[in-house]
Amino acid sequence: MINQLIFTLCFVSAIILFAKNARQIYKNIKIGRALNRNDKPAERFKTMLLVAFGQKKMFKRIIPAILHLFVYIGFCIINIEMIEIVVDGIFGTHRFLSFLGGFYNFLIASFEWLAFGVLLGCIIFFIRRNVLHLKRLNSPELKNWPKTDANLILITEILLMTAFLLMNAADQKLQLYGESHYIIAGSFPISQYIISFLPSDPSALILIERICWWFHILGVLAFLNYLPYSKHLHILLAFPNTYFSNLKPKGELTNMESVTNEVKAMLDPTFTPPVSDQPIRFGAKDVQDLTWKNLLDAYTCTECGRCTSSCPANITGKLLSPRKIMMDTRDRLDEVGKNIKANGSFVDDQKSLLDTYITREELWACTSCNACVEQCPVNINPLEIIIELRRFSVMEESQAPASINTMFGNVENNGAPWKYSQMDRANWTSQQ
């Protein structure tokens, strides 16, 4: 009974704590500007199925795609067993679902194969990151905490899967010994090879099985509450993020409503622009000026680096890294969220996403090619954030690189980006 009370207390506490952290993330995302992404539900659901569930964009790089598929499927399906573990923990039963008979044996066997796949995948991922030192997994923005975060999760997954297999091996040996409480149930295609390495003493086997059982369940509950502080939050947010993807062509930029209304008013004197309580701002200076979808993108970022490794600006040695854009946005959003939580409303902290976190050199290195958008496995759009920060820089501050200002001047004076007047544009046709 004491074990059941301890388990119930741990389980309920973990769920409450996770709900509290999830609510804070939701409130942070709602800081962003309104955006309607509720159209075309059938197409959006199809996108979510293909990209999030089907891992469609992962398979542009086949090796990490296969490894990630093992981890992804294993993580999803093995956690079905959590139903049984929770019931066993609360009511003091053992292998509650064993009444399913042959199907239960199939489930346990499947879980073991998947656990082995997750274990193997995580070991290879750890080697790729820390031994082979793949460039996109060892960029400057991944130093310190981001690298530690990735390794912590990989090591945790390795330990959890090892504990799961050890638990099953000890359980199977106790079944063979006919120990009470350990009913004959389950099929163990992987852990059967571990049995010979375990002690023969039943009390020692029970101790191993119980330690692994508690480690596994407490590890999963700890992992659940670690997610809000980790890049692995994408495990949950990839699904809504892909559902609310931008369904328009990638090269189509959004028009600013305030500018559109001004143009309409100039062309149609009868048009009355809608009145807004919010001051008009062109572009974005801080996270409050971005849309809620931009902020959801930031929390969904997996830090995989596919965007940065495909970015032509980054490849040619420029400062821009689309991955860093998303990481900086998330860090600033967390900071603003804490500010609002502490003060009731946002108090100016003399910081902003532009300049404090993201430099102008990074912004103007972008070629707007959409390579980052195309490569992202969960449909994140760093380009939208870059464009909005650029808009603020140009339209609110009148700050832009000299080459851009020259182009603006030419457009204003000559009606084209070039320095030639309209009368001289066709001169090249008469030249030999």
CORHUKA-V759053 format. One record per backbone hydrogen bond with DSSP energy under -0.5 kcal/mol. NH is the residue of the N-H (numbers start at 0). CO is the residue of the C=O. E is the energy in kcal/mol with one decimal. If there is no record, write none. Layout:
nh=NH co=CO e=E
nh=NH co=CO e=E
This chain:
nh=4 co=0 e=-2.3
nh=5 co=1 e=-2.7
nh=6 co=2 e=-2.7
nh=7 co=3 e=-2.7
nh=8 co=4 e=-2.4
nh=9 co=5 e=-2.5
nh=10 co=6 e=-2.9
nh=11 co=7 e=-2.7
nh=12 co=8 e=-2.3
nh=13 co=9 e=-2.3
nh=14 co=10 e=-2.1
nh=15 co=11 e=-2.4
nh=16 co=12 e=-2.6
nh=17 co=13 e=-2.3
nh=18 co=14 e=-2.4
nh=19 co=15 e=-2.1
nh=20 co=16 e=-2.2
nh=21 co=17 e=-2.9
nh=22 co=18 e=-2.1
nh=23 co=19 e=-1.6
nh=24 co=20 e=-2.0
nh=25 co=21 e=-2.3
nh=26 co=22 e=-2.3
nh=27 co=23 e=-2.2
nh=28 co=24 e=-2.4
nh=29 co=25 e=-1.9
nh=30 co=27 e=-1.3
nh=31 co=28 e=-1.6
nh=32 co=289 e=-3.4
nh=36 co=34 e=-0.8
nh=43 co=39 e=-2.3
nh=44 co=40 e=-2.6
nh=45 co=41 e=-2.1
nh=46 co=42 e=-2.2
nh=47 co=43 e=-2.3
nh=48 co=44 e=-2.4
nh=49 co=45 e=-2.4
nh=50 co=46 e=-2.9
nh=51 co=46 e=-0.5
nh=51 co=47 e=-1.6
nh=52 co=47 e=-1.9
nh=53 co=48 e=-2.4
nh=55 co=49 e=-2.3
nh=57 co=54 e=-0.9
nh=58 co=54 e=-0.8
nh=58 co=55 e=-0.8
nh=59 co=56 e=-1.1
nh=60 co=57 e=-1.8
nh=64 co=60 e=-1.7
nh=65 co=61 e=-2.3
nh=66 co=62 e=-2.1
nh=67 co=63 e=-2.7
nh=68 co=64 e=-2.1
nh=69 co=65 e=-1.9
nh=70 co=66 e=-2.0
nh=71 co=67 e=-3.2
nh=72 co=68 e=-2.8
nh=73 co=69 e=-2.4
nh=74 co=70 e=-2.7
nh=75 co=71 e=-2.3
nh=76 co=72 e=-2.8
nh=77 co=73 e=-2.6
nh=78 co=74 e=-1.1
nh=79 co=76 e=-1.9
nh=80 co=77 e=-1.7
nh=81 co=78 e=-0.9
nh=82 co=79 e=-1.7
nh=83 co=79 e=-0.6
nh=84 co=80 e=-2.3
nh=85 co=81 e=-2.8
nh=86 co=82 e=-2.1
nh=87 co=83 e=-3.0
nh=88 co=84 e=-2.6
nh=89 co=85 e=-2.3
nh=90 co=86 e=-2.6
nh=91 co=87 e=-1.6
nh=97 co=94 e=-2.0
nh=98 co=95 e=-0.7
nh=99 co=96 e=-2.2
nh=100 co=97 e=-2.0
nh=102 co=99 e=-1.3
nh=104 co=100 e=-1.7
nh=105 co=101 e=-1.9
nh=106 co=102 e=-2.3
nh=107 co=103 e=-2.6
nh=108 co=104 e=-2.3
nh=109 co=105 e=-2.5
nh=110 co=106 e=-2.8
nh=111 co=107 e=-2.2
nh=112 co=108 e=-2.2
nh=113 co=109 e=-2.5
nh=114 co=110 e=-2.8
nh=115 co=111 e=-2.3
nh=116 co=112 e=-2.0
nh=117 co=113 e=-2.8
nh=118 co=114 e=-2.6
nh=119 co=115 e=-2.6
nh=120 co=116 e=-2.8
nh=121 co=117 e=-2.8
nh=122 co=118 e=-1.9
nh=123 co=119 e=-2.2
nh=124 co=120 e=-2.5
nh=125 co=121 e=-2.4
nh=126 co=122 e=-2.1
nh=127 co=123 e=-2.7
nh=128 co=124 e=-1.9
nh=129 co=125 e=-2.5
nh=130 co=126 e=-2.5
nh=131 co=126 e=-2.7
nh=132 co=126 e=-0.5
nh=133 co=127 e=-1.9
nh=136 co=133 e=-1.2
nh=137 co=134 e=-1.7
nh=141 co=138 e=-1.9
nh=142 co=139 e=-1.6
nh=145 co=142 e=-0.8
nh=146 co=141 e=-0.9
nh=147 co=143 e=-2.1
nh=148 co=144 e=-3.4
nh=149 co=145 e=-2.0
nh=150 co=146 e=-2.2
nh=151 co=147 e=-2.8
nh=152 co=148 e=-1.9
nh=153 co=149 e=-2.0
nh=154 co=150 e=-2.8
nh=155 co=151 e=-2.5
nh=156 co=152 e=-2.7
nh=157 co=153 e=-2.3
nh=158 co=154 e=-2.5
nh=159 co=155 e=-2.8
nh=160 co=156 e=-2.4
nh=161 co=157 e=-2.1
nh=162 co=158 e=-2.6
nh=163 co=159 e=-2.2
nh=164 co=160 e=-2.1
nh=165 co=161 e=-2.5
nh=166 co=162 e=-2.7
nh=167 co=163 e=-2.0
nh=168 co=164 e=-2.2
nh=169 co=165 e=-2.6
nh=170 co=166 e=-2.4
nh=171 co=167 e=-2.8
nh=172 co=168 e=-2.1
nh=173 co=169 e=-2.1
nh=174 co=170 e=-2.0
nh=175 co=171 e=-2.0
nh=176 co=172 e=-1.6
nh=177 co=173 e=-0.5
nh=177 co=174 e=-1.0
nh=178 co=173 e=-2.2
nh=181 co=178 e=-1.3
nh=182 co=180 e=-1.1
nh=184 co=182 e=-0.8
nh=186 co=104 e=-0.5
nh=191 co=187 e=-1.2
nh=192 co=189 e=-1.6
nh=193 co=190 e=-1.8
nh=194 co=190 e=-0.8
nh=196 co=193 e=-1.9
nh=197 co=194 e=-1.8
nh=204 co=200 e=-2.1
nh=205 co=201 e=-2.6
nh=206 co=202 e=-2.0
nh=207 co=203 e=-2.3
nh=208 co=204 e=-2.8
nh=209 co=205 e=-2.7
nh=210 co=206 e=-2.5
nh=211 co=207 e=-2.5
nh=212 co=208 e=-2.2
nh=213 co=209 e=-2.8
nh=214 co=210 e=-2.7
nh=215 co=211 e=-2.5
nh=216 co=212 e=-2.3
nh=217 co=213 e=-2.7
nh=218 co=214 e=-2.1
nh=219 co=215 e=-2.1
nh=220 co=216 e=-2.2
nh=221 co=217 e=-2.4
nh=222 co=218 e=-2.5
nh=223 co=219 e=-2.3
nh=224 co=220 e=-1.5
nh=225 co=221 e=-1.0
nh=226 co=222 e=-1.5
nh=228 co=225 e=-1.8
nh=229 co=226 e=-2.2
nh=232 co=229 e=-1.3
nh=233 co=230 e=-1.5
nh=234 co=231 e=-1.8
nh=235 co=232 e=-1.6
nh=236 co=232 e=-2.3
nh=237 co=233 e=-1.9
nh=238 co=235 e=-0.7
nh=239 co=235 e=-0.6
nh=240 co=236 e=-2.4
nh=241 co=237 e=-2.0
nh=242 co=238 e=-1.8
nh=243 co=239 e=-2.2
nh=244 co=241 e=-1.3
nh=246 co=244 e=-0.7
nh=251 co=248 e=-1.9
nh=252 co=250 e=-0.7
nh=259 co=255 e=-2.6
nh=260 co=256 e=-2.6
nh=261 co=257 e=-1.6
nh=262 co=258 e=-2.3
nh=263 co=259 e=-2.4
nh=264 co=260 e=-2.2
nh=265 co=261 e=-1.8
nh=266 co=262 e=-2.2
nh=267 co=263 e=-2.5
nh=270 co=267 e=-2.2
nh=272 co=270 e=-0.6
nh=282 co=280 e=-0.7
nh=283 co=387 e=-2.3
nh=288 co=285 e=-1.7
nh=289 co=286 e=-1.1
nh=291 co=32 e=-2.1
nh=294 co=290 e=-1.6
nh=295 co=291 e=-2.2
nh=296 co=292 e=-2.5
nh=297 co=293 e=-1.7
nh=298 co=294 e=-1.8
nh=299 co=295 e=-1.6
nh=300 co=296 e=-1.2
nh=308 co=304 e=-2.6
nh=309 co=305 e=-0.9
nh=309 co=306 e=-0.6
nh=310 co=306 e=-0.6
nh=310 co=307 e=-0.8
nh=314 co=310 e=-2.6
nh=315 co=311 e=-1.5
nh=316 co=313 e=-1.8
nh=317 co=312 e=-2.4
nh=324 co=320 e=-1.8
nh=325 co=321 e=-1.8
nh=326 co=322 e=-2.4
nh=327 co=323 e=-3.0
nh=328 co=324 e=-1.9
nh=329 co=325 e=-2.2
nh=330 co=326 e=-2.4
nh=331 co=327 e=-2.6
nh=332 co=328 e=-2.3
nh=333 co=329 e=-2.4
nh=334 co=330 e=-1.9
nh=335 co=331 e=-2.6
nh=336 co=332 e=-2.7
nh=337 co=333 e=-2.2
nh=338 co=334 e=-1.9
nh=339 co=335 e=-2.5
nh=340 co=336 e=-2.3
nh=341 co=337 e=-2.2
nh=342 co=338 e=-1.9
nh=343 co=339 e=-2.2
nh=353 co=284 e=-2.2
nh=354 co=357 e=-3.2
nh=355 co=351 e=-0.6
nh=355 co=353 e=-1.3
nh=356 co=351 e=-0.8
nh=356 co=352 e=-1.0
nh=357 co=352 e=-2.7
nh=358 co=356 e=-0.5
nh=362 co=358 e=-1.6
nh=363 co=359 e=-2.5
nh=364 co=360 e=-0.7
nh=364 co=361 e=-0.8
nh=365 co=361 e=-0.5
nh=365 co=362 e=-1.1
nh=373 co=369 e=-2.3
nh=374 co=370 e=-1.9
nh=375 co=371 e=-1.6
nh=378 co=375 e=-1.2
nh=383 co=380 e=-0.6
nh=384 co=380 e=-0.7
nh=385 co=381 e=-2.0
nh=386 co=382 e=-2.9
nh=387 co=383 e=-2.1
nh=388 co=384 e=-2.2
nh=389 co=385 e=-2.3
nh=390 co=386 e=-2.5
nh=391 co=387 e=-1.9
nh=392 co=388 e=-2.1
nh=393 co=389 e=-2.5
nh=394 co=390 e=-3.1
nh=395 co=390 e=-0.5
nh=395 co=391 e=-2.0
nh=396 co=391 e=-1.5
nh=397 co=393 e=-0.6
nh=398 co=392 e=-3.2
nh=399 co=397 e=-0.5
nh=403 co=400 e=-0.5
nh=404 co=400 e=-2.3
nh=405 co=401 e=-2.4
nh=406 co=402 e=-1.7
nh=407 co=403 e=-2.6
nh=408 co=404 e=-2.5
nh=409 co=405 e=-2.3
nh=410 co=406 e=-2.4
nh=411 co=407 e=-2.4
nh=412 co=408 e=-2.5
nh=413 co=409 e=-3.3
nh=414 co=409 e=-0.7
nh=414 co=410 e=-1.1
nh=415 co=409 e=-1.0
nh=423 co=420 e=-1.1
nh=424 co=421 e=-0.9
nh=426 co=423 e=-1.5
nh=427 co=424 e=-0.5
nh=428 co=425 e=-1.6
nh=429 co=426 e=-1.7
nh=430 co=427 e=-0.8
